[in-house]
């Protein structure tokens, strides 16, 4: 009897091992609420009984220095959108991984599409969701190079379809008290693309993809015009920052001399050492997006209940 029990246990273990061997050994993803790629069609139909709202991340695949994955903007947008959707019902619908990133093209792995292609794809994807019954769209731009294209898509939806769309950047501003424009006598270190703040967000949102052992402080080489404006940017001068960013980080064929490779030894656009980044700083930054985003979406729901 004892031998039979032992044999039965061994047989069960063997069957479990066989079953395990028959599934993808690389699969680690877990189903997330309201995330379109994980949902079944009946689950989308059920969500439509509670909300007609869609949150669309607008990311990019581009270099992020020596330490950040090419998918940094995709994961930052998508993972932040997932966090938002756990606190208020809204469909998270990633459409593309690729964005407008021509100024990073000297770095292998970067992929870029024209603004014409991008806006056409996002608009047509929105029309598909409109056909299913969604009527309110929130576009979450996680790559600044997409900002004007995103606003064009938002306007096309509002002008050409039964749906209503808003850029989340505007929604966040609406929920954040407006501080008076000031400059500071204490200049802050310049820290933008793949710098300490963005690296911190990556360490919080997708830590296993960050290669912090490879991180280095970049050497920046700005054009004379940008170098002259940089102290004003660092002091918080918003007009100078607007002009600075309009010229900085532009594709090499424009002749501006401001592509990522022109201005940075590593691809990072920062004066800071990315090794100063922390997951805790990343959490605080992401919370500063998620909290007002949830508040804005809930406010929109209160102002205009489900329109279906």
ABEGO torsion letter per residue (X at the ends): XAAAAAAAAAAAAAAAAAAAAABBAABABBBBBGBAAABBAAAAAAAAAABABBBBBBBBBBBBEAABBAAAAAAAAAAAAAAAAAABBBBBBBABABBBAAAAAABBGBBBBBAAAAAAAAAAAAAAAAAAGBABBBBBBABAAAAAAAAAAAAAAAAABABBBBBAAAAAAAABBBBBBBBBABBBBBBBBGBAAAAAAAAAABAAABBAAABBBBBBBBBAAAAAAAAAAAAGBAAAAAAAAAABGBBAAAGAGABAAAABAAGBBBABBAAABBAAAAAAAAAAAAAAAAAAAAAAAAABBBAX
